[in-house]
Amino acid sequence: MAFMYQAENQRSKPEWGNSSHVIEVTNVTKRFGGETAVENVSFYVPEGSIFGFIGPSGSGKTTTIRILTGVYRPTEGETLVLGTPPSKFNQAKRARLGYMPQLFVLYPNLTVWENLNFAASLYGMSLSRKKTLKEILEFVELYEHRGKIARNISGGMQRRLSLASTLVHDPELIFLDEPTAGIDPVLRKKFWDHFKELQNQRRTLFITTQYVNEAAYCDLVGVMGMGRLITIDTPDGLRHRAYQGEMIDVTADRRLDYQMEREIQEIPGVIRMLERKSPNSVRLLVDQAPSVMPEIMEWAQAKGVDIKEIEEFIPPFDDVFVKLVEDQENRG
């Protein structure tokens, strides 16, 4: 999936008005009084993708999503959503968007079914919508709970009801602001199963989250910190960007002495040794793991060393995120 991003110089303008981009943001800054919530952010979102917007609380994620949905106007910069500045959305354009806020904003004294029916009425859906509502509630696994009062259902069910209300008018671009916040890991996984199914229906999803490991579910990921977009890449690209390469764990049948360590690091494609995990095991930073592994095996064979195990090490996204943020802070 093609995309453009220049982390070090966000003033480069994307291909403005590209029909394959459902969102285009160029040099957007948002200030509230003397406080800058979002600073000089640029990115675009390809049609049909899941775009993850990741960062801690206060990093500018919600402000960005409110700019994209027309709640806020940017102080500086330009934004196009579905080819139109959000400030110029008409009713038809807004009907193509779905927005799920962080907080539960539906009616606590209405039933699950009544809340969804009310949301449908706001979009002028016909009275013969019973089948549609049933399908949506089945999709979020709430149909069996349709008669329950909203305030009496669990927090996880309330999040699913919010998602159902977001989808009731069949939007093509869906904004989800921390949809998995405060729910257990099992339900979080179910939510992402739902999101993947929505993508399979040719919808585009823009999802903010504090759970860094959810980056693995996304096609593209933007990492926010202190109101700035630190970087944007594919999940694998983020790992490579954070560590400037990939990692390999090598375990031999004997102790790898200093001379062997030096020789391993001279193998083409090996950048350096990151750590000695044990006397006979090391972790290496390499350019491309698949191409370097055969080189290591060939070296070992020439040296009469039996490699017991060689495999790529995939660092968890928590570590990747911390590394990216720390590097940004060190650069100032």
Secondary structure per residue as TSV (DSSP state, phi and psi in degrees):
chain	resnum	aa	ss	phi	psi
A	1	M	-	360.0	120.7
A	2	A	-	-80.3	145.6
A	3	F	-	-158.3	165.6
A	4	M	-	-126.0	137.5
A	5	Y	-	-161.7	136.7
A	6	Q	-	-124.0	100.1
A	7	A	S	-63.3	-36.5
A	8	E	S	-86.4	-17.6
A	9	N	-	-141.7	87.2
A	10	Q	T	-79.6	2.8
A	11	R	T	-83.5	-4.9
A	12	S	S	-72.3	130.2
A	13	K	-	-87.8	135.7
A	14	P	-	-69.3	174.0
A	15	E	-	-68.8	90.6
A	16	W	T	-62.8	128.5
A	17	G	T	84.1	13.3
A	18	N	-	-63.0	124.4
A	19	S	T	-67.7	-17.8
A	20	S	T	-85.9	-4.1
A	21	H	E	-102.0	118.8
A	22	V	E	-84.1	-20.9
A	23	I	E	-134.2	133.2
A	24	E	E	-134.5	123.1
A	25	V	E	-126.5	126.8
A	26	T	E	-131.2	116.8
A	27	N	E	52.7	44.5
A	28	V	E	-86.3	130.0
A	29	T	E	-127.7	140.4
A	30	K	E	-131.1	123.2
A	31	R	E	-116.6	145.3
A	32	F	E	-120.3	102.4
A	33	G	T	64.7	-124.0
A	34	G	T	-93.7	1.1
A	35	E	E	-98.8	133.6
A	36	T	E	-99.1	115.4
A	37	A	E	-88.3	-37.1
A	38	V	E	-135.9	132.7
A	39	E	E	-127.5	114.6
A	40	N	E	52.5	53.1
A	41	V	E	-94.9	133.4
A	42	S	E	-136.6	132.9
A	43	F	E	-170.9	168.7
A	44	Y	E	-141.5	159.4
A	45	V	E	-118.7	119.2
A	46	P	E	-70.7	148.2
A	47	E	T	-60.9	138.5
A	48	G	T	80.3	9.9
A	49	S	-	-101.5	164.2
A	50	I	E	-104.9	114.1
A	51	F	E	-105.9	116.2
A	52	G	E	-94.2	134.1
A	53	F	E	-118.1	105.1
A	54	I	E	-115.7	140.0
A	55	G	-	170.3	165.0
A	56	P	-	-71.9	170.8
A	57	S	T	-58.4	138.0
A	58	G	T	84.0	8.1
A	59	S	S	-87.5	-7.2
A	60	G	S	107.9	6.6
A	61	K	H	-65.1	-51.0
A	62	T	H	-66.9	-38.9
A	63	T	H	-59.2	-42.3
A	64	T	H	-62.4	-45.0
A	65	I	H	-66.0	-31.7
A	66	R	H	-74.0	-29.5
A	67	I	H	-67.4	-42.7
A	68	L	H	-68.4	-27.8
A	69	T	T	-95.8	2.2
A	70	G	T	87.8	5.8
A	71	V	S	-69.7	-43.2
A	72	Y	S	-113.8	150.7
A	73	R	-	-99.1	139.8
A	74	P	-	-67.3	145.1
A	75	T	S	-68.4	-38.8
A	76	E	E	-139.9	158.4
A	77	G	E	97.0	179.0
A	78	E	E	-129.7	145.6
A	79	T	E	-140.1	134.3
A	80	L	E	-123.8	131.9
A	81	V	E	-126.8	120.1
A	82	L	T	53.6	37.1
A	83	G	T	82.4	4.7
A	84	T	B	-133.8	140.3
A	85	P	-	-60.6	132.7
A	86	P	G	-54.8	-29.5
A	87	S	G	-67.3	-14.3
A	88	K	G	-111.2	16.0
A	89	F	-	-59.5	134.6
A	90	N	-	-99.9	-179.8
A	91	Q	H	-61.9	-40.3
A	92	A	H	-64.9	-39.1
A	93	K	H	-68.0	-42.8
A	94	R	H	-63.0	-31.6
A	95	A	T	-67.9	-14.8
A	96	R	T	-86.4	-4.3
A	97	L	E	-108.4	148.5
A	98	G	E	-124.3	141.0
A	99	Y	E	-137.0	122.1
A	100	M	E	-111.2	110.3
A	101	P	-	-76.4	170.4
A	102	Q	S	-64.1	-42.7
A	103	L	S	-92.5	154.6
A	104	F	-	-76.7	114.4
A	105	V	-	-116.3	11.2
A	106	L	S	-83.7	-179.5
A	107	Y	-	-86.4	115.7
A	108	P	T	-67.0	-23.1
A	109	N	T	-93.3	-2.0
A	110	L	S	-96.4	158.4
A	111	T	B	-74.5	170.1
A	112	V	H	-56.4	-48.4
A	113	W	H	-63.7	-43.6
A	114	E	H	-63.7	-39.2
A	115	N	H	-62.5	-45.2
A	116	L	H	-67.8	-38.4
A	117	N	H	-63.7	-38.6
A	118	F	H	-66.8	-43.5
A	119	A	H	-59.3	-39.4
A	120	A	H	-64.5	-38.4
A	121	S	H	-65.5	-28.7
A	122	L	H	-65.8	-24.3
A	123	Y	T	-99.3	10.9
A	124	G	T	71.0	23.5
A	125	M	-	-68.4	146.5
A	126	S	-	-65.9	162.7
A	127	L	S	-68.4	-21.3
A	128	S	-	-87.2	55.1
A	129	R	-	-110.8	10.2
A	130	K	H	-57.6	-40.9
A	131	K	H	-64.5	-41.4
A	132	T	H	-63.3	-45.3
A	133	L	H	-63.4	-40.0
A	134	K	H	-62.1	-44.1
A	135	E	H	-63.5	-39.8
A	136	I	H	-68.2	-43.0
A	137	L	H	-66.1	-34.7
A	138	E	H	-67.4	-36.3
A	139	F	H	-61.3	-40.5
A	140	V	T	-96.0	10.2
A	141	E	T	60.8	45.2
A	142	L	-	-123.6	2.0
A	143	Y	G	-61.7	-37.5
A	144	E	G	-69.2	-13.2
A	145	H	G	-110.5	16.1
A	146	R	T	-62.8	-24.4
A	147	G	T	-90.3	-0.3
A	148	K	S	-82.8	145.3
A	149	I	B	-70.0	136.6
A	150	A	G	-59.6	-36.0
A	151	R	G	-71.6	-15.9
A	152	N	G	-95.9	-4.3
A	153	I	S	-92.6	163.3
A	154	S	-	-68.3	165.0
A	155	G	H	-59.6	-38.5
A	156	G	H	-63.9	-40.3
A	157	M	H	-67.1	-37.0
A	158	Q	H	-62.9	-37.7
A	159	R	H	-64.7	-39.1
A	160	R	H	-68.5	-35.4
A	161	L	H	-66.5	-38.8
A	162	S	H	-61.5	-41.8
A	163	L	H	-63.1	-43.1
A	164	A	H	-59.7	-42.4
A	165	S	H	-65.8	-31.1
A	166	T	H	-69.3	-30.2
A	167	L	H	-96.2	-6.5
A	168	V	T	-61.4	-29.4
A	169	H	T	-99.2	13.5
A	170	D	-	61.0	57.0
A	171	P	-	-74.4	154.6
A	172	E	S	-95.7	-23.6
A	173	L	E	-123.0	121.1
A	174	I	E	-119.8	122.4
A	175	F	E	-101.1	125.1
A	176	L	E	-125.7	111.2
A	177	D	E	-94.7	102.3
A	178	E	S	49.0	57.1
A	179	P	T	-66.2	-22.1
A	180	T	T	-103.2	9.4
A	181	A	T	-64.1	131.4
A	182	G	T	77.0	12.6
A	183	I	S	-116.5	159.3
A	184	D	-	-73.2	160.7
A	185	P	H	-57.8	-34.9
A	186	V	H	-65.2	-44.4
A	187	L	H	-70.0	-34.4
A	188	R	H	-59.0	-43.3
A	189	K	H	-61.8	-40.3
A	190	K	H	-63.2	-40.6
A	191	F	H	-58.5	-44.7
A	192	W	H	-68.5	-29.7
A	193	D	H	-62.4	-41.5
A	194	H	H	-62.0	-43.6
A	195	F	H	-63.6	-41.1
A	196	K	H	-63.6	-38.0
A	197	E	H	-66.2	-38.0
A	198	L	H	-63.7	-40.3
A	199	Q	H	-61.9	-39.2
A	200	N	H	-63.7	-20.3
A	201	Q	T	-88.5	15.1
A	202	R	T	69.6	34.0
A	203	R	-	-102.4	158.2
A	204	T	E	-107.6	134.4
A	205	L	E	-121.4	131.5
A	206	F	E	-114.5	111.9
A	207	I	E	-123.3	123.2
A	208	T	E	-96.4	146.8
A	209	T	E	-159.0	151.9
A	210	Q	S	-94.2	-13.2
A	211	Y	-	-85.3	100.3
A	212	V	G	-61.0	-34.1
A	213	N	G	-66.8	-13.8
A	214	E	G	-72.0	-9.0
A	215	A	G	-57.6	-29.7
A	216	A	G	-62.5	-22.5
A	217	Y	G	-85.0	-9.4
A	218	C	-	-97.2	156.4
A	219	D	S	-79.5	-42.8
A	220	L	E	-132.4	149.0
A	221	V	E	-134.1	127.0
A	222	G	E	-102.1	131.3
A	223	V	E	-106.2	118.2
A	224	M	E	-102.3	146.0
A	225	G	E	-156.1	122.3
A	226	M	T	55.3	40.1
A	227	G	T	81.7	0.1
A	228	R	E	-115.2	147.9
A	229	L	E	-84.9	107.2
A	230	I	E	-69.4	-46.5
A	231	T	E	-165.2	166.8
A	232	I	E	-145.8	134.4
A	233	D	E	-169.2	177.5
A	234	T	-	-71.1	163.9
A	235	P	H	-55.3	-46.2
A	236	D	H	-65.5	-37.5
A	237	G	H	-64.4	-34.4
A	238	L	H	-62.9	-43.5
A	239	R	H	-60.9	-46.0
A	240	H	H	-63.9	-40.6
A	241	R	H	-65.9	-40.4
A	242	A	H	-64.2	-41.8
A	243	Y	H	-107.6	1.5
A	244	Q	T	58.0	36.7
A	245	G	S	159.4	-168.0
A	246	E	E	-117.3	168.8
A	247	M	E	-121.1	144.2
A	248	I	E	-131.0	134.7
A	249	D	E	-100.8	126.8
A	250	V	E	-121.8	125.3
A	251	T	E	-121.7	124.1
A	252	A	E	-105.9	174.3
A	253	D	S	-86.2	1.6
A	254	R	S	-149.8	173.6
A	255	R	-	-67.0	134.1
A	256	L	-	-91.0	105.4
A	257	D	-	-79.5	-178.8
A	258	Y	H	-60.0	-42.2
A	259	Q	H	-62.8	-41.6
A	260	M	H	-64.9	-41.3
A	261	E	H	-57.7	-45.3
A	262	R	H	-62.6	-42.5
A	263	E	H	-67.8	-40.8
A	264	I	H	-59.0	-41.1
A	265	Q	H	-72.4	-11.1
A	266	E	T	-94.0	-3.8
A	267	I	S	-66.1	133.9
A	268	P	T	-53.8	130.5
A	269	G	T	96.5	-15.9
A	270	V	E	-86.0	125.3
A	271	I	E	-85.3	-52.4
A	272	R	E	-171.0	167.7
A	273	M	E	-86.0	128.1
A	274	L	E	-84.8	-42.4
A	275	E	E	-162.7	154.8
A	276	R	E	-97.0	113.8
A	277	K	E	-80.3	-30.4
A	278	S	E	-162.5	173.7
A	279	P	T	-55.6	-29.6
A	280	N	T	-115.5	20.4
A	281	S	E	-141.7	133.5
A	282	V	E	-133.6	156.9
A	283	R	E	-112.4	127.3
A	284	L	E	-114.0	145.0
A	285	L	E	-97.3	125.9
A	286	V	E	-132.4	164.9
A	287	D	S	-67.5	-59.0
A	288	Q	-	-138.2	114.9
A	289	A	H	-57.1	-47.9
A	290	P	H	-59.3	-34.0
A	291	S	H	-83.2	-25.1
A	292	V	H	-85.2	-31.1
A	293	M	H	-55.2	-46.7
A	294	P	H	-61.9	-33.7
A	295	E	H	-64.3	-40.4
A	296	I	H	-66.7	-42.0
A	297	M	H	-62.9	-38.8
A	298	E	H	-65.7	-42.2
A	299	W	H	-60.6	-44.9
A	300	A	H	-62.7	-41.1
A	301	Q	H	-62.9	-41.5
A	302	A	H	-65.0	-30.0
A	303	K	H	-90.9	-3.7
A	304	G	T	72.8	24.3
A	305	V	-	-97.7	130.1
A	306	D	-	-91.4	115.7
A	307	I	E	-83.4	112.0
A	308	K	E	-75.4	-34.3
A	309	E	E	-155.1	136.4
A	310	I	E	-143.0	123.8
A	311	E	E	-154.1	154.1
A	312	E	E	-74.7	136.5
A	313	F	E	-98.5	124.6
A	314	I	-	-102.5	106.8
A	315	P	-	-66.6	141.0
A	316	P	-	-64.2	152.5
A	317	F	H	-66.2	-24.8
A	318	D	H	-57.7	-45.9
A	319	D	H	-67.5	-40.0
A	320	V	H	-60.9	-46.2
A	321	F	H	-61.8	-46.7
A	322	V	H	-60.3	-42.4
A	323	K	H	-63.7	-43.8
A	324	L	H	-63.3	-42.8
A	325	V	H	-66.9	-44.3
A	326	E	H	-62.2	-42.2
A	327	D	H	-62.3	-39.9
A	328	Q	H	-64.1	-42.7
A	329	E	H	-64.1	-38.5
A	330	N	H	-67.5	-30.9
A	331	R	H	-77.3	-14.4
A	332	G	-	78.6	360.0
